[in-house]
Amino acid sequence: MIKIRIFVSSPGDVTMERVCAERIIERLKLEYSGRVIIEPFFWEHEPMRATASFNDPENIPLTADFNVVICILWSRLGTMLSKKFRRPNGEQYPSGTAFEIETAVNSYLERQSPDILVYRRTQEVAMPVNDPVESAKRGRQLSALNDFIQRWFFDEDASFKAAINEYRALGQFEAKLEKPLRALIHGYIAKNPADSPVVMPAPSYHGENPFRGLQAYDFEDAKIFFGRSQAIEDVLTTMRNQAAAGRAFTLVHGASGSGKSSLLRAGVIPTMTHLSCVVEGVACWGVATLTPGSTNDSLLEALAAALQGARSLPTLRRDTGDVKALALRLEQNPEGMVPSINSALVLTAQEVQSREALPDLPPTKLVLLVDQIEQIFSDDRRFPREQRKAFAAALNVLARSGIVWVVATTRSDQLGRLTDDLPELAELSQGGQYALLAPTEADMDLMIRMPARAAGVAFEEDPVTGVRLESRLLAEARHAPDGLPLLSFVLRELYARRELVGGVPTMTHACLDELGGLEGAVKSRAEEIYAHYLKNHPAVQNPLKHLARTLVTLGRDKDEPALRRITPLAIFTGAKAELGDLIAALVEGRLLTKTAGVDKQPVIFVTHEALFRKWKDLADAIALNRTFLVLRSRAATSAMDWLERKRARDFLWDRGARLKEAQELLADLDDLDSVEQAFVKASVASAQRRRTQRFIWAAATVAVLGTGAALAMRHLQSVDQTLTDNLAKLSEKEDLKKQLDLAVAALTERAWPKLATPSSGQEQIPEDEEFSEDEEDGNFPSSPTANFPALDVLEISRRLQKLDPDYPRAFAAEVLARIYDDSGLMNKEKQQAEIQRLFGEWSRHGLPKNEVLDLEAQWQWKNGNQATAITTWTSYLRTPGLEDEIKRRLLDRISSYYVEKEMWTEVENIINTSWAWEDHVLAKIRRAKARLRLFKLDLAEKDFEEAKLAAPDLPEVLELGPPLARLLTHRKALATASENLSDSRGKSVPELWLARARILLTAEQYPEALSDLDMANKLTNGRSTAIDFIRVASLIRGGRSVPAGSKIISLKSFYFNSQQWEEWMARSWTNLMNQFIADKVLMADANNAAVLLQRSSGWFQFAQGNLGLADAEAALKIEPDNHLAHYWRAKHLLRLGRFEDALKEATAMQALKTKYIDHIEIKAEAEFGLGQAEAAVRTITEIVQRLPRPYYHELRARYLRKLGKEAEAELDDQAAMKLRN
């Protein structure tokens, strides 16, 4: 097969062109795979030999050895090359780029190879006005480049003439490079047709579908995101300029459907984080993302979660606490968060440095993407103005910190509102706003062809007209409003319905016709789903009305465009329960998106707002309900103000036009959330009270005047009856049922905070609609039982039982309230008796017998009988026909108990056999943890990856990731170690047994590790103290007793938790292996004093004083005047508390009269150990004066503190710190 090697040559001022060239070459590799082998060479991907500098011959390949050389130039020629490089005439090459081009040219003149493509950017070169030195430097570089180009490409006497392809922008460069490069490849194939058979390229993409439909492309889709090269460069340039101006905030705006999110997520950010050269001075990036409307968290909580995300700064949690704590700090003191973020970035850089074995710490920054920032205006109740201002203030601080780059996207029609409402962002984005236009025809062509090619799918050619399907799609998309989202949706559908044509998966014209073409695809898909739903649910009334009210939110004016609304899936109950099937079908059709919201409960929203425009029936429903949607938006804002003012009557809609609007909304309470419902009801009731009071005053006036009193009283009675009738419409019984549900939910949340019944995701406000005469100005009294939710449940359940004695749930709630009543109003004995009485009456109230098991288990758990409660819940779980939601709650509790008790087999079994929700994240992560502990790594990894995909920022997911990754690495290392031991030669090498033992110890597989250690011990005839040391440590960690006769006396340092043990193993293993090597040397040569002292120093590190002392004394017998032997003997004596012997050893060291003065240190330590602190201070002062080192200052500080001289000790601490710095 033909091999084509391509060299890309350029100085460092065209990094984006290099990225673009890499993408083009990768596309061509994919297109011609199976026919030719294309091997590109990029400096940034090649390891440089440590023995040579960047411009030494060892590190520079000859361009003459390549088939194609691509040279890209703009403003620089590069730095002077090493003197080792000389032209044939003896001159030195001016730069590496010049060397590469001239070498290629000379080779071409000699043998017509390699082919050379030269490109020159014609954009003006900016010169720094305020830096004359840098300006002069750039001027010299530009002049040198111009001279070089003139000499080689334009001089009349030049022996080589080549056309320079000029371009001004990256988009032009992409077009000008791909076409000639493709032509060159065709030329190579034409010369060698036998070596390049025509085959269908092997797919490089193996996912579900390479087209994202109405969903945005994300970070992991970067390899199938094509087109938009110019937009990527423009945005990156804007971001660089903003950062240089000290306000690293860029705002990308464009029409709905222009591809803003995809551009940032799959284009800009992967490009800037892909190579260290894209942004000068930054080698490593953390990436944080948030979409304000995607969860029900507050804006600052969403920002905090993004900052602590797995791809951003997971270590930030150590310094700032959980998400809520970080959000509070961002609100109160955003400037104070910058040092914490910087520290987390340093930790990230250290991890990268360690993982990639870098010599220096890589410069690291964070890029924060705020996608669809206009969503902060979608709901004034969720995101009130004060919250928006705090969010903008936090972004302002981050963008001006110098360590965070912020980029946001917004719809163009919301740009004015964003900058008007938040002037901080308007100022911050000055010079940093980028308008994203519709993609060019060339961009769209790449968007259509390249993902299909990556997936190995062809486009059909019409046999009659000869029109190819991709050409037809391109023509339709160019002229269609919403062309980009419609194109992506159609391509996704075409790919899903691909057919085999001539053995090749192919997208066909017939399928496109069936979909209704580009314009009709979304409409026909929606109508197909809706028609199927109506067929199966003929009795449902006005489903599109409810759908419009559920999925759409409007601004406070009728003319504002429809925006997507985040809706909790839990609201589809009661009157909306039958809509659940329609929602599920639209989610399956990817017209709606389902994801995890607040508390990880599912929420839904429209995948793309093009659905509002293209599905005519839904568009009509939105138009018909526009008045309601506007009123609801206004009511949400006013309700929030009302709550913030403690429900003051002045903020109600209880008069004039506002009252009429409240009365209109009263008829549609089911389409309002609980806060809005409470506000509307309070407004109507307040107006009715005002009307009653006016009639009372009128009646009193008539009575005083002495006429018409009876008439006035009759009128007053009529008004009272009207008030009673109107309040009856509010249905006290139904309200009490709603209040009971809320109170039970609050009680459950208090009792089981991690296992609470999922809420609707909306703020729940206790409704108090019984207005008393003594209420003043509409201020509602707070519940006196707020601190005891069980009493709330008890009170509401009793009131409800009076109104409806046959309502069984009220009785069940009373039982629950008695179980969790912690008010102290009833002693424990009476509480126990009352609960037993209620259990006895259970069946009389028509409640299922098996449900009492749940409450009995809760009572058992409350009384501390957890094991009994688990048994009871397990029995309840076996009840036939149990609802999935109840199963989930029970399994949640049971599995969490087993996790806490580390009963991993039980955890796996119960989730395997009974878990009610297959996609429940908590189930997957708990089972993954169990399988990890059971060492079922493949299954654990599968569960973990599924959980990570569903909820990447869930704390449990973040917590499990590192240990799983470590064990997977250990497994791979274990396989290698076992392979090394597979032959007879390997089995006789103790080091190989030790190597595998280390891996097993790190994975906490102590029995297996001890077996390997025993084998190593056997091979060394039991004479290695190092192996004995490791064995004792392992026995202690594995919870086993240490055998008598062990040389190892004390190992207190090994009582670590698992993480500390692993860190200790990683840190100390090299030293332990040095000890083992010393053992082996001494087995052959017991009189080697140097090795004895090496091993003695090692035992000092591991706190093995007796072993170290024995080695030092053995060395002294061999070499009595060895100063190092005396020193280590003294150090071990000090460690063992034998201070008098250490003092004698110091005298012996002094008598040797060597150049060393460490006997003074030994003497001082011995004196201090004997309680002679003042003498120790005098002794150590002698060495401090002669050799001022930090360690000696710290010793003297310790002695001075013993004497109570804190001020003098502080001076020594400062001196030590100064010397260390």
SEKOLTI-695585 format. One record per residue (C-alpha): x, y, z. Coordinates in steps of 0.1 Angstrom, whole numbers, plus 2048, in hexadecimal, padded with zeros to 3 digits. Example, Ala and Ser with C-alpha at 12.3 -4.5 7.8 and 13.67 -1.06 7.14 Angstrom:
REM residues 2
87B7D384E8897F5847
//
This chain:
REM residues 1221
80080080080D8237F881A83881581985E81282D87182D8238958328388AF8448288CF8518418EB85583B90D86484692587F83292989F81B94589380293087F7F69178997D291788D7DE90F86A7F18F18787D18E588A7BD8EA86A7D88D78567D68BB86F7B18B886B7B38B88457CD89D8457B888885E79A88B8467AF8808297BD86383D79A85884478F85D8207AB8498117AF82F82C7B480D81D7C481C7FE7E183080A7F383682C7F685B83481086384F81088885A82D89786E8268B48868408C289E8278C48BB81F89F8B98448938B985988C8D88798A08D889888D8E38A58999058C98978F98C48B18DF8B68D48DD8978DD8C88AC8E88AA8C78CD8AB8CA8B488F8BE8978A589C8A88A88978B488588D89B8698968A28458798AE83188989E81287E87C82185988681E8428848018308A580783C8C48198228DE82383190082D81B91A83E82993E84481B95F85183097786584F96387186B94F86387594088489594089A8B993B88F8C191688B8DF90589C90190A88D9028E58858EA8EC8688FC8FC84A8F19038279078F380B91991580892191582D90792F8388F29288578CD9228538B894086089E92987089090587287490F85988E91B8408A28FB8448838E683F8788F981F89B8FB8108A28D68168818CD8058878E57E88AB8D77E289D8B47E38828BD7CA89B8CD7B28B08AD7B48958927B28738A37AF8698997D285A8A37EA83C8B77DD83B8D97ED81D8EE7F682491180380A92781480C94B81F7F395D8357ED9818297DC98F8477ED9AE8558069A78717FE9BB89181B9CC8A181A9D48C78199FA8CA8239FC8EE8419E48EC85B9F18D48739D48DB8599BA8D284E9CE8B48719D08A78769AB8AC8569A38988619BB87D8829A987987098887785899585C8759A484988898384A86A97083E86498882188898581788795F81886795E8038759767EA8959637E68869407E28659477D08679687BD88B9707B389296D78E8B19597938A09417AB8A591D7A08839127AF8629237A98439197BC82192A7BF81A9387E27F69327EB7EB9527FD7CD9538157BF96C82D7AA9578457AA93385178C92983D79E93281D7BD91F8287A890082E79990180B7BB9087FB7CD8EC80D7B48CF80A7AF8D07E47D48CF7D97DD8B67F47C18A07E87CE8A47C47F18997CF7E387A7E07D08727C07F08767AD80385D7C37E68447BF7E684979980B8417978068217AC7E28147A57EB7F07AF7F67FB7D17D680F7D97B77FA7D279680C7D37858037F476B81280B77D82482777B81384876582786077883A87B75884288F7468258A072C8388B57068378B270285389971C86C88C7018878886F38978A76D18A189A6C28BF8AD6DB8B98C96FC8CC8CB71D8BC8C47318B88E47558B58EE7578908E774A8978C47688AC8B97748918A175389188E74E8B788F7588C686D7568E885C75890987077E90B86E77C93186976493688577A92189C79893789478395789877694E8BA7989438C67A79648BA78C9778CC7929638EC7B896A8EA7B298F8E579A9919027B397F9187CE99690E7B79B49177B39A693A78E99C93678E97892976997792075C96F8FD7379708F372E95B8D570B9658C86F79598AA6D495089F6C39328AE6D091489B6F092488F70590A8A271491E8BF7159028D87248E98C073E9028B574A9088D87468E58E57538D08C87688EB8B67789078C977E8F78EB78C8D68DE7A38EA8C77B19008E27B68E38FA7C38CB8DF7E58DA8DB7FA8EF8F38049058D57E19128CD7E192B8EA8049378F08109339147F591A91E7FE8F491C7E18E592F7BC8EF9327A08E694A77D8E793A75E8F294D73C8F493D7198FE9496F89049386E391A9506C290A9466CD8E69466C78E096B6B18EF9866D08FA99A6D591F9A16ED93198970A9319A370490D9AC7069049877269189847359079A372C8E599573D8EE97475C8F998675E8D999A7578C397C76B8A597177A8B79537808D896578D8DA9897828BB99C79C8C29B778B8E49BE7738D29D578F8CC9EE7938F19F47708FE9EF7598E29FB73A8D69E87278E79CD7108FB9E572E9079F97419129DA7229249CD71F9379EE7439429EB73E94D9C77219629D27319719F17559769E675C96B9C277E97C9C37889659E07829479CA79E9509B17BB9429C77A89229CD7A291E9A77C79259A17D190B9BB7BB8F19AA7CA8FA9887ED8F49977E28D29A47D58CA9817F68D49728098BF98B7F48A19817FB8A795C8208AB96382188B97780C87795E81F88393F8418849508468A99478668BB9528538DB95B8318E396981A8EA94A80990C94B7E59059517C591994E79F91394F78691A93376291E93E74691A92572492992E70E91B9136ED92B90B6F29469246D19569196BF93A92D6C594F94D6A796494069194793A68194795C68396597367895099069493798D6AE9519846A39729946B699298C6CC9919AB6D796D9A36DF9789806F499598D70797E9A470E96698871A98297173198F98D74096D99274796A96C75698D96C76F98398877896297677D97395579498D9647A797597A7C196D95F7BD94796479A94195678D94893376794B93175494691072E94890E7149428F36F39548EF6D89588D56DB9798C26B89838CA6C09828EF6E19958EC6D29B78F46C09AA9126E099991F6F49B991C6D89D09296D09BA9476F49B395170A9D09487289BE9587279A593C7229C09227429D192E7549B093174B9A690E7569C78FF76B9BD8E07639988E77429938D674397B8B87259788A072395589371495587070493885D71F91F85172D92482E72590B8127478FC8167428F883B7208E783672F8D081C7488C483672D8C18507198A983973589482A74F88F84473B88086272C86884974E85F83C75A85A85F73E84186574482F84572383983571D84481170585C8006EF84F7E46F185D7C16CF8607AF6D18477916BB85D77B6C78817836EA87978F6E58907AD6F78847CC6E48857ED6FF89B7FE6FB8B57E26D68B57E66D88B980C6F18D68076DB8E87EE6BD8E58056D08EF8256DF90E8156BD91E80F6A991182D6A292684D6B091286A6C59008506E08F38676CA8E28826B38D48676D08C68546DE8B68736BC8A787C6B78998586DA88A8576D48798786B486A86B6C386084A6E084F85C6C883C8736B58308546D382883E6D180A8266EA7F28176F07FB7F270A7E57E17167DA80371C7FD80F70780F82A6F782C8166E084981E6C584B8026B08657F06918507F669685381C69A87981967A87A80566886581F67487E83A66589B8276868AA81C69A8C283167E8DA83A6648BF84267A8A68566768B48796518BB87264A89886465D88788164A89B89B62989588A63087088663786D8AC6188828B460186E89E60C84E8AD60685D8D05E38688C75DA8468B95E38368DA5D58518F05B485D8DF5A586A9005C18839085B58A79055CA8C28F65EC8B18FA5FE8CC8E55F08E78FC6008D691A6208D09056238F48FB61E90091F6378E692C6538EB91365291090B65992F91F65595391366197491E64A98D92E64099C90C62B98A8F16449918D666197F8E666C95F8D566493D8E568092E8FA68490B90667990492A6898EB94166E8D594F6718B996A66589895D65389397E6378AC97662889395D6108859775EB88B97E5DA89C9615FB89C94D6038779545F986C93161088592162D87092E62B85891062D8768F864A88490A65C86290A65685F8E46638828DD68287A8F268885A8DF68486E8BF69E8868CC6878A38C86878A78EE6A68A29046A48909266C089693E6C88989646BC8B89756BC8C29996C38A69B26CB8919926A588E98C69C88D9666928AD9546888B292F68B8CE9166888D48F16A88C88E06A78E68C86909038C668C8FD8A16718E58AC65B9038B665D91089365C8F187D6418DC88F6238F088460A8E189C6218E98B962790C8AB6029128A95FD9058CD61891E8D960793A8C65E59318D65F492F8F960B94E8F55F596390C5F794892761D94492362396A92660C96C94561E94E95564095F94F63497F95F62496C97C64595998265897A98663D98999C63B9699B166096B9B765D98F9C36409869D965496A9EA6739809EF65C99AA0064F97FA1862E97CA066259A1A0B6029A99FD60F9C89EA6209B09D260199C9C95EC99F9A95CD9A89BC5BF9C69AA5B99D49875C79C49685DF9AE97C5C299F98F5B199696E5D19859635D39719845AF96697F5B895A95C5D594696A5BE9389855AD92396A5CF9149605DE90B9825EA8E99766028FA95D61290F97962C9049916259049B76349279BD61F9369A16009249AD6049319D06099559C25EA9549AC5D49459C75E095F9E05DA97B9C85B69709C05AE96A9E55BD98C9EF5A699D9D658898B9E3591996A075949BA9FB5729B89EB5639AAA0B5729C5A205649E0A095419D2A0D5459D0A3354D9F5A335309FDA1C5189E9A325259FBA51521A1DA414FDA14A384F6A08A5B503A29A6A4ECA3DA534CFA28A604C3A1BA3F4C69FBA2B4D79E7A474C59C7A3F4CC9CCA1A4F19D1A224F39B2A374E299DA1C4FB9ACA035189A3A1A50B980A1E50997D9F952D9899F6538970A115279549FE53995F9DE55A95E9F155293C9FF54992F9DC56893D9CD57F92E9E856D90D9E457990D9C059C90B9CE5928E99DC59E8E8A0059F8C29FF5B58C29E05CB8DD9EE5D08C9A0E5D98AB9F95F48BF9E76008CEA086028AAA1661789F9F962E8BC9FE6308B7A24637892A2065289AA066628B3A1E661899A3B67087EA2568B896A1A69389DA3F693878A486A586BA286B8889A196C98739FF6AB85E9F768F8779F66728739DE67B8859BE66A8A79BC65E8B899D67D8CD99D6688EC9A566A9009C564F8F39DC63D90D9F1626902A0D604910A035F0922A1E5CF92DA0F5BB931A305BD956A355B4962A585A6984A625C498EA755DD98AA585EC9ACA515F69B9A2E5F6996A1F61398AA3560E965A3A619956A5B63393BA5862C918A64633914A8963D8F0A826578F9A686738E8A7D65E8C9A826508BEA5F64089FA6F6288B6A8161F8C6A606178A5A5160389AA705EE8BAA705E78B9A4B5DE894A4B5C6899A685B48B6A575B28A1A375A4883A49588899A5757F8A5A34584883A24584866A3D58884DA205A885CA135C2841A1C5E1855A155D986DA315DA850A4A5FB843A3B609866A3E5FF867A63612847A69631856A5862E875A6D62C862A8D64C84FA8466086EA7E651884A9966F893AAB65D8B0ABB65D8A0ADD6388A6AE2634881AE864C86BAFB65C84DAEB645833AFC625845AF163384AACE63B824ACC61881BAD8607834AC061B826AA3611803AAC5ED80DAAE5EF81DA8C5FF7FEA7D5E27EAA8B5C8800A7A5DB7FFA585C47E6A465A47F8A535AD816A3D5AE802A1D5D4804A195E87E7A0A5F67D0A256187CFA1661D7F5A1761E7F4A3D63F7E2A3964F802A2C644816A4A64E7FAA626707F9A5367381FA5766A81CA7B683801A8069E816A6F694834A8469A81FAA46BC814A996B37F1A8D6C27F6A6A6C87D1A626A37C9A6B6977E6A566AB7DAA3869B7B7A3C6787C7A3E67E7DDA1F68B7BFA0C66B7ADA146577CBA0866B7CC9E865E7A99DE63A7B79DD62C7B09BA6237CE9A56377E79BA63B8089A865D80F99966182F9AE65B81D9CE6738019C468D81C9BC68982B9DF68C80A9F06AA7FE9DC6BA81F9E26B881AA076C17F6A076DF7FA9F06EC818A026EB804A236FF7E8A12718801A0471D811A277237EEA367397E5A187247C6A1072E7C89EC7207A69E06FE7B09EE7007D29DD7077C29BB6EC7A79C06D07BE9CA6D77D79AD6DA7BA9946B97AA99E6A37C69A86AD7E999D68E7FA98E69E8149786B880895F6C682B9596C783597E6EA8449846EC83C9A96E58179A270181598871A82799E7138129BC7157F29A87357FF9987438059BB7397E29C67487D29A77687E69AC76B7D89CF7637B59C277E7BA9A77657B698A7767D29787677CE9557447D096374D7EC97B75B80095E73B7FB94A72580796673C82496D73D83094871782F94671484296672E85B95B71C86093A6FB86794C70987E96872E88696372F89F98071D88A99A7348899B97308639BB73C86099775A87799D7638649BC7638429AC77684C98C79A84E99A79982C9AD78A81B9907A48299787BF81F9907B37FB9927AF7F996C7D38059697DD7EC9847CC7D09717DF7D89528007DA9667F67B99777F27A89568147B494B8247A996C81378796A82078394684378A95283F76D96B83175595285174394986A73095F88474B95C86D76696986175198588474F99388877599587D7839B787A7A79A985E79C99284B78C9AF84F7AD9C28447C19A48237AE9A281F7B09C88217D59C68057D79AD7EF7BF9C27F67D39E27EC7F49D17CB7E39C77C77D69EB7C87B29E17DC7A89FF7DA7829FF7E67809DB80279A9E280D786A018107679EC8277799D383B7879F083F7659FF84D7599DD8667759DC86F76EA0087574A9F788B7539DA8A17689F18A274DA0C88F763A248AD77AA2889E79AA1A8937B3A368837C8A1B86B7ACA118647A6A3685C7CBA398437CBA1C8337AAA2982D7B9A4B81E7D8A3C8087C3A267FC7ADA437F37CCA577E07DBA3A7CE7BAA337C37B8A577D9799A607F0794A7D816797A7A828776A8083F774A9E864777A97860793A7D87D7ABA7C8647C8A7685C7D6A998447F3A938307FFA75818819A8281B82DA62809811A4F7E7817A607DC82BA427BB82DA2F7BB81FA0C7C483F9FA7E2845A127ED822A0E7EE8259E88018469EA81A837A0281F8199EB8258309CD83D8479E185182D9F485380F9DC87381B9CB88581E9ED8787FC9F78877ED9D78A87FE9DF8A67EDA018A07CC9EF8BD7D29D78D37D99F58C77B8A058D17A59E58F47B59E48FA7ADA098EF789A0490D7869EC92479D9FF91B7A2A2493A7B8A2A9307D4A1292F7F2A2A92280BA109037F5A088FD7EFA2D8FC815A338E5819A158CD800A248D1811A468C7832A388A8822A2889D813A4989F835A58884841A3F86E824A4887282AA6E883808A7389D813A8D8A97F1A988AF7E4A748C1805A6B8D6804A8A8E07E0A838EB7E9A608FF808A6C9107F4A879197D8A6E9297F3A5893D800A7694B7DEA7C9587DDA58963802A57967810A7B970833A6F954836A56944858A5E92384FA4D92082FA61923843A8290A85CA758EF842A6C8F5830A8D8F0851A9F8D0859A8C8C1837A938CA83AAB88B885BAB989A84BAA889A82FAC289C848ADF8BF83EAEA8CB862AEE8E985BB058F7842AEC8F185BAD0904876AE392285EAE6920857AC192187DABB94187FACF94F861ABB947873A9A958893AA697787EAAF97A873A8A983897A81973896A5F9668B4A4B9428ACA559308BFA719118AAA7391D89DA959118BEAA38EE8B7A968EF895AA78FB8A4AC88E08BFAC88C58A5AC18D288EADD8D38ABAF68B08B5AED8A5891AF18B5890B148A18AFB1E8BE8C8B1A8AD8E1B038C38FEB0C8E28EAB058D28DEAE48CC903ADA8F190BAE08FD8EDACD8E68F2AAF8EF917AAE91390DAA79098FBA878F0916A7D90C930A7E92391AA6990990BA518E791EA508D0904A418A9903A458AA8E2A588C18EFA738AC90FA7888D8F9A7B89F8E3A968A8902AAA88590FAA78788EEAB68918F1AD3888915AD986390DADB86B8F3AF587A90FB0A85B925B0386E93EAED854941AD2860962AC4884955ABE876935AB0861949A9788095BA8B890939A8487192EA7187294DA5C897947A55890923A4A87592EA3388B949A248A6930A1D88E917A0D8819329F6
//
